[in-house]
Amino acid sequence: MGIQIGVQLYSVRDDCQRDLPGTLKAIAQIGYAGVEFAGYYGYEAKTLRQMLDDNGLVCCGTHIGIDQLLGDTLYRTVEFHQTLGCPYLIVPGLPEEYRATRQKWIETAQLFSEIAERLKSHGFRIGYHNHWIEFQPLEGELPWDTFFSHASPAVIMQIDTGNALHGGAHAAPFVRKYPGRAITVHVKEYSSTNPSAIIGEGEVNWSDFFEACETVGGTEWYIVEQETYAHPPLETIRLCFEAMRRLGKVG
């Protein structure tokens, strides 16, 4: 099977808040194969799983706070996501105390590696998702490199193309630098002149990024994310899907 296309539900967060079942139905009708959660809108895991099943969708991951993966809380998190059918637990950002210095990034990488080992027997993986600060030098090194050069290869590198470019970095070289670790990636445009640009309208080098994912990244999911809008959010993610089709990524 080729790389599948999902969408991060944060892209349509207001629609999800109003009508999650209807929003999932609309996402499936657009053609997306899966969704990545960023909160559960008060629903239980069993109900969420049924909503996905009803629409032929799968869960391609979730964004979750690091606090939900520590100590005994980890086992409650595992139980919920086993029911949901969500194998990838991605931390989308970290409090200052985890990233204030290069040494803190190293310690955080070691913590993620320990969590990855605890999750392994349950069939789950932990990952980290970037914003822009990871690509701003800290004590002579990019935090992204500090983290992933010290983290276990079991830790997923969920690189966000738009956020990386906002920080001054193209994503493709990092996919190549850490092969086999970009299991899920965020497909997001970045434009220095148009904050609402969708895929193909900005400065991301898509052909290079997709080539890296498809040859060395180990990528299973392209996850579309859009946080700013020139159109209603559901229409925006439809336009993003059509952009992926034009780029030859829809099977």
Secondary structure, DSSP 8 states (H G I E B T S, - for coil): ---EEEEEGGGGHHHHHH-HHHHHHHHHHHT--EEEES--TT--HHHHHHHHHHTT-EEEEEE--GGGGSTTHHHHHHHHHHHHT--EEEE----GGGTSSHHHHHHHHHHHHHHHHHHHTTT-EEEEE--SGGGS-BTTB-HHHHHHHHS-TTSEEE-BHHHHHHTT--SHHHHHHSTT--SEEEE----SS-TT--TTSSS--HHHHHHHIIIII---EEEE---S-SS-HHHHHHHHHHHHHHTT---
